[in-house]
């Protein structure tokens, strides 16, 4: 996760961890998500952890390459390891991805359980892994100082960091050092980072420039972070460190390469997203104009979004509204006939999920397919037969996890807010919804209401009975909280004019 902390004035308010954890337990039970592994699946994982070397005789020995990992400091499920060196005027990038397929027998009990789970579930107080801990935090994880099986992507890049050649092999690798985003960023700022991290910055910046040329887009805004310590929960803002953005470019490059291999082979599964609908684009243009931040007709929306600064009230509101342009992401499986939609529109290129197999089901299958297509190795018929099932499996997992994650986040938020009744907070209006009469069901009638993003604590809440322009700066009082309903009532104390570009309104970097 991004690790740059953003602090706000005032005391950090906390909620008891035991209370929040107990309510999350209830949410998990109601969701039907199982937090324990079936005995048969666990037994298969433990056996694979003991015997994987017997099945890796054909893996190339790449332990001499000085791979490093770069993750949040607390991470133990390490999917990727990186090595970069100069190659003439260009670069050579080797990217090792955990060889999860080596540990999972198709159609076995472990495969069946991971299909049910789909994803690792991240909650404020716990993590429910896709794979048993003996794999995801031990034998299959690219932990430092141990030999681990991996798929190694080998890229040749030119001086602009464009890919000129790519190879893929299964190998044994050894992670030399587990690096953390924050420590690396500080080392870079001091001029003390190692050569691989310095080159990562160089390549990452050039890959980001290529993304702009393609018309790719990303939202640069902070996100709420729920933090737990020994006995309490608190909320804070987080913003990616620059080095995290550079690292993400390597994963994007790999996903784009995987997609191209599968498209050429007419076999695989892509991560797709259609272009924003014309009506969504026009609505966003109107919102930008209303906030006096007009979007030039000849400027791609990705470039326009990069001009927005989340620290400014109306820019923050626009970034929130921009999420309407990033909808419809899904998976497309194909065998022989290419799907109509090939691109992930936010990336502006075909793309596949392939760099996080410890935490995401589909990545395991993409690695299988890409290795087969790239090397000519036979693809297990059971893997091929499973491809059409993956879009629905991933969709179900994402929906299920989204509901639980939202519920858990609300539980944490309301726990913190319960300690703040009677307090006043500043925020920015993100959205407005006019009153409705409820139609045929009067109980559904709602008054005018606004959605406000508060700065401290970092929560967004709807306030009834208000009609204010998007981007307006407000002060609101927390009147009461009902924890059983995850409900909080605010009232507007004062409201100013919509803020322009001259007033910083968001959190400030610590």
Secondary structure, DSSP 8 states (H G I E B T S, - for coil): ---EEEE-SS---EEEHHHHHHHHHHHHHHHT---S--HHHHHHHHHHHHHGGGG-TTSEE-TTS-EEEEE-TT-----EEEEEEEETTEEEEEEEEE-GGGG--TTSHHHHHHHHH-B-EEETTEEE-SS-HHIIIIITS--BTSEEEEEEEEEEE-TT--EEEEEEEEEEEEEEEEEEHHHHHHHHHHT---HHHHHHHHHHHHHHHHHHHHT-------EEEEEE-SSEEEEEEEE--HHHHHHHHHHHHHHHHHHHHHHHHTEEEEEEB----HHHHHHHHHHHHHTT----TTS-HHHHHHT--TTBHHHHHHHHHGGGGS---EEEEEESS--S--EETTTTEE----S-TTTBHHHHHHHHHHHHHHH-----HHHHHHHHHHHHHHHHHHHHHHHHHHHHHHHHHHHHHTT-TT-EEEEEEEEEE--B--TT-GGG-B--EEEEEESSS--EEEEET----TTEEEEEEEEEEEGGGTEEEEEEEEEEEE--TTSB-S-EE-
